[in-house]
Amino acid sequence: MGRARQRFTLSTRRKLVSMALAVVIFAALAGLATVALGRPPEYAVSNAVLTGIGVGFFEEFYVQSLRGRWLRHMHPLRSGLIYTAVVVVIYFIALHVTHIFLGHWNELPVVYRRLPEAIPMFVVFSVIGVVVMRVVHFIGAENLFHLTLGTYHRPIVKAMVLLFVDMNGSTAIAERLGAVRMSLLVGKFLFDIAKPISDAGGEIYLYKGDGLIAVWDWTDAVRGATVLRAIDEMVAAVRRERGRYLAEFGVAPTFRVGVHGGDVVVSVQGDTKRSIGIYGETINIASRMEDAAKAHGVFCVVSGDVARALGAADARLTPLGNETIRGLSDPIPICEYRPASSG
């Protein structure tokens, strides 16, 4: 029961927000298009509801799923055109359902005669909606919400868990592939590991070279061993794509992970271009956990603080000893984590 509630509060909550956003945006656009064509209010309401729900389901259960990764990975202009075409089809279906639902199916010939006028108008509205959706996804719905409301206008102390990821042997791989192909490899790698993090309720705080930094609220990360499950899914995602990596680049990437948590300071940074920044020694120690994984020759190192909070959540957490951190007087205990899909 607790694990099911955890999945709802993290992953499902984010999916519902994304879906609701799509519903609101495209319902408003469909309603405007119907009103602009001079149709009665009940047509506008019905078209708005049906189109919004249709696009919402398409966005969440296809575009943001594994089945839709080809669309997300495509050039934005091409994917935008495909998305727009799908929205137009959904709107066209909504027109028919509306007339049948309202008992005015005999008026459909009037709709067909006005299609040359209606379709271009709705295409324009759809492009606007797709652009808005993509901007929100690029920024992140939660980040956009906090930036708009000024949640972190003044620094706030929060307990968070940070996860550092870096690709192994990237220098040698780059020497073999060259700069352009290496950038394509890194792009695919980061694309593959980002969704498991988001699905587990994490936020991508920063992409850094051939790796990234992800963050969770402390309680969300340790409850149900969410952060460990995210790591498992990252490994599974890269393993699932191994054949494509070998076919495209002749090499399948491996990576290492460091995890630490504690109090951090969160605040807005920048002026003309703003973002939410994280500060404090916690982020430096998290970086050292990833360095420790490399030094000890293991896949993942979890700090003692996070390991203790996880408790007996996973028997694959085994002590590695203590790690000396520059700037700290006392060494900190560290543990190795062996992901479920490592065999």
C-alpha positions in Angstrom: 0.0 0.0 0.0 2.8 2.4 0.9 4.7 1.6 -2.3 1.6 2.2 -4.4 1.0 5.5 -2.7 4.6 6.5 -3.3 4.3 5.8 -7.0 1.2 7.9 -7.1 2.6 10.9 -5.3 5.7 11.1 -7.4 5.3 9.7 -10.9 1.5 9.7 -11.4 1.2 13.3 -10.0 3.7 14.6 -12.5 1.9 12.7 -15.3 -1.5 14.1 -14.3 0.0 17.7 -14.3 1.4 17.2 -17.8 -1.9 15.7 -19.0 -4.0 18.5 -17.4 -1.7 21.1 -19.0 -2.3 19.6 -22.4 -6.0 19.4 -21.9 -6.3 23.0 -20.8 -4.1 24.4 -23.6 -5.8 22.5 -26.5 -9.3 22.8 -25.1 -8.9 26.6 -25.0 -7.5 26.6 -28.6 -10.3 24.3 -29.9 -12.9 26.4 -28.2 -11.5 29.6 -29.7 -11.3 28.0 -33.2 -15.0 26.9 -33.0 -16.1 30.4 -31.8 -14.1 32.0 -34.5 -16.0 29.9 -37.1 -19.2 31.3 -35.8 -20.5 28.1 -34.3 -22.9 28.1 -31.2 -21.4 28.0 -27.7 -22.4 24.4 -27.1 -20.3 23.4 -30.1 -17.4 25.3 -28.7 -17.6 23.7 -25.3 -18.0 20.1 -26.7 -15.2 20.5 -29.2 -13.0 22.1 -26.5 -13.5 19.2 -24.0 -13.2 16.4 -26.6 -10.1 17.9 -28.2 -8.4 18.7 -24.9 -8.9 15.2 -23.5 -7.8 13.6 -26.8 -4.6 15.6 -27.0 -4.0 15.1 -23.2 -4.2 11.3 -23.6 -2.0 11.4 -26.7 0.6 13.6 -24.9 0.8 11.5 -21.7 0.2 7.9 -22.9 2.1 8.1 -26.2 4.4 11.1 -26.6 5.8 10.8 -23.0 5.9 7.0 -23.1 8.5 4.6 -24.4 6.5 4.2 -27.6 6.8 8.0 -28.3 10.6 8.2 -27.7 11.1 8.4 -31.5 9.0 11.5 -31.6 10.7 13.1 -28.6 14.1 12.4 -30.1 13.2 13.8 -33.5 14.2 17.3 -34.7 11.8 19.7 -33.0 10.4 21.2 -36.2 9.7 17.7 -37.7 8.1 16.4 -34.4 6.1 19.7 -34.1 4.6 19.1 -37.6 3.7 15.6 -36.8 2.2 16.6 -33.4 0.2 19.4 -35.2 -1.2 16.9 -37.7 -2.3 14.6 -34.9 -4.0 17.5 -33.1 -5.9 18.5 -36.3 -7.1 14.9 -36.7 -8.3 14.8 -33.1 -10.1 18.1 -33.6 -11.7 16.7 -36.8 -12.9 13.6 -34.9 -14.2 15.9 -32.1 -16.3 17.8 -34.7 -18.1 14.6 -35.7 -18.6 13.4 -32.2 -19.9 16.8 -31.1 -22.5 16.8 -33.9 -23.6 13.2 -33.1 -23.7 13.9 -29.4 -25.8 17.0 -29.8 -28.1 15.3 -32.3 -27.2 17.6 -35.1 -25.4 15.1 -37.4 -27.4 16.4 -40.3 -25.4 19.6 -40.1 -22.1 17.9 -40.9 -22.3 18.9 -44.6 -22.1 22.5 -43.3 -19.0 21.6 -41.4 -17.4 20.0 -44.5 -18.0 23.1 -46.6 -16.2 25.2 -44.0 -13.2 22.9 -43.6 -11.1 24.9 -46.0 -11.5 27.8 -43.6 -11.5 25.9 -40.4 -8.4 23.6 -40.9 -5.8 26.4 -41.6 -7.1 28.3 -38.6 -6.9 25.3 -36.3 -3.4 24.5 -37.6 -2.2 27.9 -36.5 -3.8 27.4 -33.1 -2.3 23.9 -32.9 1.2 25.2 -33.6 0.8 27.7 -30.8 -0.3 25.0 -28.4 2.6 22.7 -29.4 5.1 25.5 -28.9 3.7 26.2 -25.5 3.8 22.6 -24.5 7.4 22.2 -25.6 8.5 25.3 -23.7 6.9 24.0 -20.6 8.6 20.6 -21.0 12.0 22.2 -21.7 11.8 24.4 -18.6 9.9 21.9 -16.5 6.3 22.5 -15.2 7.5 22.6 -11.6 10.3 25.0 -12.3 8.1 27.2 -14.3 5.5 27.2 -11.5 8.2 28.2 -8.9 9.8 30.8 -11.1 6.4 32.4 -11.8 5.2 32.5 -8.2 8.7 33.4 -6.8 8.9 30.5 -4.4 12.6 30.8 -4.2 12.9 34.5 -4.6 14.5 34.4 -1.2 16.9 31.5 -0.4 15.2 28.5 1.3 16.8 25.6 3.0 15.5 22.2 1.9 16.5 18.6 2.6 17.3 17.0 -0.7 19.0 13.9 -2.2 21.3 14.6 -5.1 22.4 12.0 -7.8 25.5 12.6 -9.9 26.0 10.6 -13.2 29.0 10.5 -15.4 29.9 8.3 -18.4 32.9 6.0 -18.0 35.8 6.4 -20.4 34.4 9.3 -22.3 37.8 10.7 -23.2 38.9 7.5 -24.9 35.5 7.1 -26.6 35.6 10.7 -27.9 39.1 10.1 -29.4 37.7 7.2 -31.3 34.4 8.8 -32.5 35.4 12.4 -33.0 33.6 15.4 -31.6 30.5 15.3 -33.7 29.7 11.6 -33.2 30.6 11.8 -29.5 28.1 14.6 -29.0 25.5 12.4 -30.6 26.4 9.5 -28.3 26.2 11.7 -25.2 22.9 13.2 -26.4 21.4 9.8 -26.7 22.8 8.6 -23.4 21.5 11.6 -21.5 18.1 11.2 -23.3 17.9 7.5 -22.2 18.7 8.1 -18.5 16.6 11.2 -18.0 13.2 9.7 -18.3 13.7 7.0 -15.6 14.7 9.9 -13.3 11.6 11.9 -14.1 9.4 8.9 -13.8 10.7 8.3 -10.3 9.8 11.9 -9.3 13.3 13.4 -9.7 14.2 16.6 -11.4 17.1 17.1 -13.8 18.9 19.9 -12.1 21.8 20.2 -14.6 23.3 18.5 -17.6 27.1 18.6 -17.3 29.2 17.4 -20.2 28.7 13.6 -20.5 26.6 13.4 -17.3 23.9 15.1 -15.2 22.8 16.1 -11.7 19.4 15.0 -10.5 17.6 16.0 -7.3 14.8 14.7 -5.1 13.1 16.0 -2.1 14.7 14.0 0.8 11.5 12.3 1.9 10.4 11.3 -1.6 13.9 9.9 -2.4 14.3 7.6 0.6 10.7 6.5 1.0 10.3 3.2 -0.8 13.9 3.5 -1.9 12.8 5.7 -4.8 16.3 6.9 -5.7 17.6 3.3 -5.9 14.7 2.3 -8.1 15.5 5.2 -10.4 19.1 4.0 -10.6 17.8 0.5 -11.5 15.7 1.9 -14.3 18.6 4.0 -15.6 20.7 0.9 -16.0 17.8 -1.0 -17.6 17.2 1.8 -20.1 20.8 1.9 -21.3 20.9 -1.9 -21.4 17.7 -1.9 -23.5 19.3 0.4 -26.0 22.6 -1.5 -26.2 21.9 -2.8 -29.7 21.3 0.7 -31.0 24.4 2.1 -29.4 26.5 -0.6 -31.0 24.9 -0.2 -34.4 25.2 3.6 -34.4 28.5 4.2 -32.5 30.2 0.8 -32.2 30.3 1.2 -28.4 27.7 0.9 -25.6 28.3 3.4 -22.8 28.6 2.5 -19.2 28.4 5.0 -16.3 28.9 5.6 -12.6 26.7 7.2 -10.0 27.2 9.0 -6.8 24.4 9.8 -4.3 24.4 12.0 -1.2 21.8 14.1 0.6 21.3 16.7 3.2 20.3 20.4 3.6 20.9 22.6 0.6 20.0 26.3 -0.1 17.6 26.8 -3.0 17.2 30.2 -4.7 16.6 31.9 -8.0 19.8 32.8 -9.9 20.3 35.1 -12.8 18.4 38.1 -14.2 17.6 38.2 -17.9 17.8 34.4 -17.9 16.7 32.9 -14.7 16.9 29.4 -13.2 16.7 27.7 -9.8 20.1 27.2 -8.2 21.2 24.8 -5.4 24.1 25.6 -3.1 25.9 24.2 -0.1 28.4 21.5 0.8 25.9 18.8 0.2 26.2 19.2 -3.6 30.1 19.1 -3.3 29.9 15.9 -1.2 27.5 14.3 -3.8 30.1 15.1 -6.5 32.7 13.4 -4.4 30.5 10.2 -4.1 30.6 9.9 -7.9 34.4 10.4 -7.8 34.6 7.7 -5.1 32.7 5.3 -7.4 35.5 5.8 -9.9 38.3 5.5 -7.4 36.8 2.3 -5.9 36.0 0.8 -9.3 32.3 0.3 -8.5 29.2 1.4 -10.3 27.5 3.4 -7.6 28.5 4.9 -4.2 25.9 6.1 -1.7 26.9 8.2 1.3 26.3 6.9 4.8 23.7 9.5 5.5 21.5 8.4 2.6 22.2 4.7 3.3 21.1 5.0 6.9 17.9 6.8 5.8 17.2 3.9 3.4 17.7 1.5 6.2 17.1 -2.1 5.2 15.3 -1.0 2.0 17.8 -2.9 -0.1 20.3 -5.6 0.8 22.5 -4.5 -2.2 23.9 -1.6 -0.2 27.2 -2.8 1.3 29.7 -0.7 3.3 32.9 0.4 1.5 34.6 2.1 4.5 35.1 5.8 4.9 35.9 8.5 2.4 37.9 11.7 3.1 36.3 14.8 1.7 38.3 17.9 1.2 37.1 20.6 3.5 35.6 18.2 6.0 37.5 17.4 9.2 36.1 13.8 9.5 35.8 11.1 6.8 32.3 10.0 5.9 31.1 6.4 5.6 30.2 5.3 2.1 28.3 2.2 0.6 28.3 0.5 -2.7 25.0 0.0 -4.4 24.6 -2.8 -7.0 21.6 -2.2 -9.2 19.0 -4.9 -9.7 19.6 -5.3 -13.4 23.4 -5.8 -13.0 22.8 -9.5 -12.4 
